Amino acid sequence: MSDVSKETGTPRVKTGLAEMLKGGVIMDVVTAEQARIAEDAGAVAVMSLERVPADIRAAGGVARMADPTKVAEIVDAVSIPVMAKCRIGHFVEAQVLQTLGVDYIDESEVLTPADEQYHVNKWDFTVPFVCGARDLGEALRRIAEGASMVRTKGEPGTGNVVEAVRHMRTMTDGIAWVAGLRSEQLFDAAKQLGAPYELVRWVAENKKLPVVNFSAGGIAPPADAALMMQLGCDGVFVGSGIFKSGDPEKRARAIVEATTHYEDADIIAKVSRDLGEAMVGINISEIPDAERMQERGW
Amino acid sequence: MRIGVLALQGAFREHMMMLEALGIESSAIRLPSQLADLSGLIIPGGESTAIAKLMVAYGFYEPIRQHHAAGLAVWGTCAGAILVAKDILDAVPGQESLALMDITVRRNAFGRQVDSFEADLDFAHLAERFRGVFIRAPWIEMAAPDVEVLATHDGRAVAARQGTLLATAFHPELTGDPRVHRYFAEEIVGS
């Protein structure tokens, strides 16, 4: 006896999981052991990948989807949602990740793009997707392709929050600009943004993005997470910042608490004490243009 | 009447918007001291492990139990339903709950995200069917005799009431349909 009213993979079910992650921290992990540490520290989800962005940056070469054995181990190790990265445009990696049972796919600029023109048609999948964006137009293009969640890109693997801040402010400014336009101006705004008119009109009417927006790329100390929350994001991704630091467990817990209590400076001060060695930061100007991950995706 | 929404993590803003649409005053609860003077408390959907860690770290368990014993009505949705249950199946080691309601809840019982779904539900005390949105949802595996099962899906209990306690495995705050919120406010908080 089947329930004819039952539907899976609906937009509401896909965006709904992102709604449940709000106010939380999603942590990059490369092993089942790290995934357990992240879950124990209060992560709302883990991101499974072969190497954290800082190591991808150091290793160079082509970065791809993680080994399915590793993804499956992480899926088995924790009870919180597991995300995994596929290359931009690599719909077969996405098919593989869906069949492995991951809960969200990140079509990510952290990996080497497989296609320099087209992103994955995310409407083809039951599993939801999160995609990176630096501004409103890029976010709406990804949503038009079926992304159920976006994240501002920042510059991954740097431990430098400056690009995350730039992208979040650019997003907020873009929304404020569109929200201030008259109806006849929205057609031209859609052209300028390179985004579908219907989505631009939705943003103008609702004064926010149609999906949850997390911040990513360069977040290291708890104060960085709270900064991004005060700037208006819905939650944070922390990549290299945790497991490239001296005391990952303590730092992970501190970032979780600072994300919840992002407006409470006393709590942020308390949790920021004695966290040990932070990851080494990189100045963005020292990164050659060709190695800037944020330039990937269009 | 003021209803608090536990705002440690998850979809707390959506609950507050639903209450606002019904003309009910609400407040975001981030610290136990903010529990005073509430008539009801909603524990929202989110990640039950993450919310539980933060509840322990900030000392929420005893104050909520005491306020509930003194009359505070409590509604848990999804992760919140796990947190109000006496017993949790498939919990992570050491996962503690508020243990308020005489139900046993199984985490992620309906499966992973690809199994997440929506379906129409016959919800007791509501005239028309209610669209249930289930996201990596739990179900209520066992309930004490004095627990009223309010809705089932595929033979599994997905909503239940015991006195001033309400548990739903699905997310009424994501539907824009305020009827379950009104039921909680009028029939449980207001009773």
HADDOCK unambig.tbl for C-alpha pairs under 7 A between the chains (distance, minus, plus):
assign (segid A and resid 5 and name CA) (segid B and resid 119 and name CA) 5.10 0.50 0.50
assign (segid A and resid 5 and name CA) (segid B and resid 120 and name CA) 5.79 0.50 0.50
assign (segid A and resid 6 and name CA) (segid B and resid 117 and name CA) 6.60 0.50 0.50
assign (segid A and resid 6 and name CA) (segid B and resid 118 and name CA) 5.63 0.50 0.50
assign (segid A and resid 6 and name CA) (segid B and resid 119 and name CA) 4.29 0.50 0.50
assign (segid A and resid 7 and name CA) (segid B and resid 117 and name CA) 5.37 0.50 0.50
assign (segid A and resid 7 and name CA) (segid B and resid 118 and name CA) 5.45 0.50 0.50
assign (segid A and resid 7 and name CA) (segid B and resid 119 and name CA) 6.53 0.50 0.50
assign (segid A and resid 8 and name CA) (segid B and resid 115 and name CA) 6.41 0.50 0.50
assign (segid A and resid 8 and name CA) (segid B and resid 116 and name CA) 5.88 0.50 0.50
assign (segid A and resid 8 and name CA) (segid B and resid 117 and name CA) 4.28 0.50 0.50
assign (segid A and resid 8 and name CA) (segid B and resid 118 and name CA) 6.62 0.50 0.50
assign (segid A and resid 9 and name CA) (segid B and resid 114 and name CA) 6.68 0.50 0.50
assign (segid A and resid 9 and name CA) (segid B and resid 117 and name CA) 6.74 0.50 0.50
assign (segid A and resid 13 and name CA) (segid B and resid 116 and name CA) 6.39 0.50 0.50
assign (segid A and resid 13 and name CA) (segid B and resid 117 and name CA) 6.20 0.50 0.50
assign (segid A and resid 13 and name CA) (segid B and resid 133 and name CA) 6.78 0.50 0.50
assign (segid A and resid 13 and name CA) (segid B and resid 135 and name CA) 6.44 0.50 0.50
assign (segid A and resid 17 and name CA) (segid B and resid 135 and name CA) 6.27 0.50 0.50
assign (segid A and resid 19 and name CA) (segid B and resid 10 and name CA) 6.65 0.50 0.50
assign (segid A and resid 19 and name CA) (segid B and resid 11 and name CA) 5.69 0.50 0.50
assign (segid A and resid 20 and name CA) (segid B and resid 10 and name CA) 4.54 0.50 0.50
assign (segid A and resid 20 and name CA) (segid B and resid 11 and name CA) 5.34 0.50 0.50
assign (segid A and resid 20 and name CA) (segid B and resid 45 and name CA) 5.90 0.50 0.50
assign (segid A and resid 20 and name CA) (segid B and resid 46 and name CA) 4.21 0.50 0.50
assign (segid A and resid 20 and name CA) (segid B and resid 47 and name CA) 6.89 0.50 0.50
assign (segid A and resid 21 and name CA) (segid B and resid 10 and name CA) 5.56 0.50 0.50
assign (segid A and resid 21 and name CA) (segid B and resid 46 and name CA) 5.89 0.50 0.50
assign (segid A and resid 21 and name CA) (segid B and resid 47 and name CA) 6.95 0.50 0.50
assign (segid A and resid 22 and name CA) (segid B and resid 9 and name CA) 6.22 0.50 0.50
assign (segid A and resid 22 and name CA) (segid B and resid 10 and name CA) 4.94 0.50 0.50
assign (segid A and resid 22 and name CA) (segid B and resid 11 and name CA) 6.54 0.50 0.50
assign (segid A and resid 23 and name CA) (segid B and resid 9 and name CA) 4.75 0.50 0.50
assign (segid A and resid 23 and name CA) (segid B and resid 10 and name CA) 6.02 0.50 0.50
assign (segid A and resid 24 and name CA) (segid B and resid 9 and name CA) 5.90 0.50 0.50
assign (segid A and resid 42 and name CA) (segid B and resid 49 and name CA) 6.47 0.50 0.50
assign (segid A and resid 42 and name CA) (segid B and resid 50 and name CA) 4.19 0.50 0.50
assign (segid A and resid 42 and name CA) (segid B and resid 53 and name CA) 6.06 0.50 0.50
assign (segid A and resid 43 and name CA) (segid B and resid 50 and name CA) 6.08 0.50 0.50
assign (segid A and resid 44 and name CA) (segid B and resid 47 and name CA) 5.62 0.50 0.50
assign (segid A and resid 44 and name CA) (segid B and resid 50 and name CA) 5.91 0.50 0.50
assign (segid A and resid 103 and name CA) (segid B and resid 112 and name CA) 6.53 0.50 0.50
assign (segid A and resid 103 and name CA) (segid B and resid 113 and name CA) 4.89 0.50 0.50
assign (segid A and resid 103 and name CA) (segid B and resid 114 and name CA) 6.80 0.50 0.50
assign (segid A and resid 126 and name CA) (segid B and resid 114 and name CA) 5.85 0.50 0.50
assign (segid A and resid 127 and name CA) (segid B and resid 113 and name CA) 6.73 0.50 0.50
assign (segid A and resid 127 and name CA) (segid B and resid 114 and name CA) 5.32 0.50 0.50
assign (segid A and resid 260 and name CA) (segid B and resid 8 and name CA) 5.58 0.50 0.50
assign (segid A and resid 260 and name CA) (segid B and resid 9 and name CA) 6.55 0.50 0.50
